[in-house]
Amino acid sequence: MEFREHTLDNGLQVVAECNPEAHSTAVGFFVQTGARDESEADAGVSHFLEHMVFKGTPSRTADDVNRQFDEMGAHYNAFTSEEHTVYYAAVLPEHQQASVELLGDILRPSLREEDFDTEKQVIIEEIRMYEDQPPFGADDKCRALHYGKHPLGKSVLGTVQSITDLSVDAMRAYFKRRYSPGNVTLVGAGKIDFDALVKTAEQACGKWTPVESGRETPEAAAHRAFQCVHKDSAALEYVLQLANGPGATDADRYAAKVLATVIGDDSGSRLYWALVDTGLAEHASLSHHDYQGAGLYMTYMSCDAENTEANLARIAEIYTHVEKEGLAAAEVAQAKSKINSRVVLGSERPRGRLFTVGGNWIQRHEYRTVREDLDAVEALTRDDLAAVLARYPLSINTTLAIGPAEKVSAPPAG
C-alpha cells in the first residue's frame, strides 16, 4: 500500500492510495463546493449543477456519457452535501484511463440553457417530494433553526423559490468560481497506476483555467431552541435534535464518534434499549458529523405521536445522566469494536477507501491509513469521552418535532 500525491501546474491535486493487490480501481473528482458556499439567491445551485454535469459536454451528449460508463461496466454516481460535490466511478483496472477521461470531461459541461430549463423542473419536483415524504424536510428545518445565518444552516436542495428564480447565467458564474482546478482533487484508490493517473489528469484537466475560490469556516455558537411543526398527513411523529460537536480538524472527533455509538447506535445502545427495544419508538439514534470549522451530534427519533413528549423526556434524561455519570468501561469497549469492524469492512473495497482517502484530504489535507484510524479509536479512554461531553454537552440542543401532533412541549432543559 502506497500513498502518492501530485499537483498540476493549474492547482488541481491528484492523490491516490495505491494497492497492487486490489482487483478494482476507484476514482473520483472531489469538488470543494456545497450548500455552505451558496448565497441566498443561488441556494441549491450546487446540487442542481451536479445534475447538469451529466447533461453533456462539447464533445459528448448525455447519452454518450451514460453509454460509455456502461460500456466500462462502471459503478458510477455523484452526490452533493453541505461541503462537497463528488463524481466517482469504480471500474476494473484496465478502465482507469477511460474513466478519468470521462469524469474529467463531464466536469466541463456545456450547461446549455435548454437542458437547464428542463432539469429545473426535475429539481423543483425533487424538493416537493422531499417536503411530502417522511420526515418531511426535518433535516433542513432543524439545521436552519439551529445554525441560523451560519453557512451550515443552508439546504442542499434549496427552495422552490430559489430554484425557480435561478438563471443559467448565475449557474455558469457559480460553476466558473467553484469548479476552479485549485478547488478540485482527483482521488484514486485500489489498483492505481499513479504515473498514468497523473498523465491522464494532465491531458484531461491540465488546461482548466484557475480562478480564486474561498470558503468561510466560522465556528457555530451553542444554541438551544424547540419547534413543533404540525403535519396532519404524517403517520408518525419525527424528531430531529442537533447539538454542537467537534469539527473536522478537531482531534476529539474520534471520541465523539465512540460516544455517539455508545449512546445512540441503531442496535445495542442506550437509546436503543430505552426506546426501540421497549416498543416506545420505531427508531432512535445518535450520530456525529464533522464539517470544516464545526461539527454536530444528530439525534433522530420516530414514534407514535402520543409517545413523543415522554420519549423526548427519556432522551433528555439519558443525555443528562451520561454527562454527570460518564460511561461504563464495557460499553466503551463494545463501541470501539463496532467502529473498528465498520472501518475495516468499509475499507475492503477500493470504492470504500476512495471516500475515506478523499474526505481526509479535502477536509484536513492529510492521509490516514486504516491502522492509524483503528489506533486512534483504540487509544481513547473514558476520560476522553467525558472531556468531549464537557466541551459539547448533548443537553444543549435544538429540537424539531414534525408530524400529526398539534402541540409538543419541550422537555425540561438539562
HUFEN-V724852 format. One line per field, one symbol per residue. ss: DSSP state (2 for helix, 1 for strand, 0 for the rest). psi: psi as a letter, one per 20 degrees, with the letter a starting at -180 (. if undefined). burial: b if it has 24 or more other ideal C-beta (glycine too) atoms within 12 Angstrom, else e. Layout:
ss->???
psi->???
burial->???
This chain:
ss->011111100000111111000000111111100022200000002222222220011000122222222222001111110000111111102222222222222200100022222222222222222222000002222222222000222000000222222002222222222200222111111100022222222222200000000000000000001111110000001111111110000000222222222222000002222222000000111111111001111111111022222222222222222222200022222222222222222200022222222222222200000222222222000222222222200000011111100000000000
psi->pppqqqprhjipqpqqopoiiqjrppqqoopmqahijqrhhkpihggghgghhjjqrhiqrhhgggghghhikqoqaqqpahhqppprpprqhijgghhgggghgijmrhlqhhhghghghggghgghghhiqpklkhggghgggghciqhijqphharhghhgipqhhhghggghghkqhijppppqqbnpngghggggggghihjppqqpqrppmqqpqqqprpqpppniiqhrppppppqqaqahjphihghhhgghgghkqjpkrghghhgghijhqhqprpqppproirrqpoppqprqhiigghhhhgghggggghhhiaqqhghghgggggghghgghiihqhhghghgggghghhilqpprgghgghgghiqrhhghhghhhhnphiorpppppbiphppqqqqp.
burial->eebbbbbbeebbbbbbbbbeebebbbbbbbbbbbbbbbbeebbbbbbbbbbbbbbbbeebebeebeebbeebebebebbbbbbbbbbbbbbbbebbbbbbbbbbbbbbbbbeeebbeebbeebbebbeebbeebbbbbbbbbbbbbbeebbbbbbbbbbbebbeebebebbbebbbbbbbbbbbbbbbbbbbbbebbbebbbebbeebeeeeeebebebbeebbbbbbbebeebebbbbbbbbbbbbbebebbbbbbbbbbbbbbbeebbbbebbbeeebbbbbbbbbbbbbbbbbbbbbbbbbbebbbbbbbbbbbbbeebbeeebeeebbeebbebbbebbeeebeebbbbbbbbbbbbbbeeebbebeebeebbeebebebbbebbebbbbbbbbbbbbbbbeebebbeeb
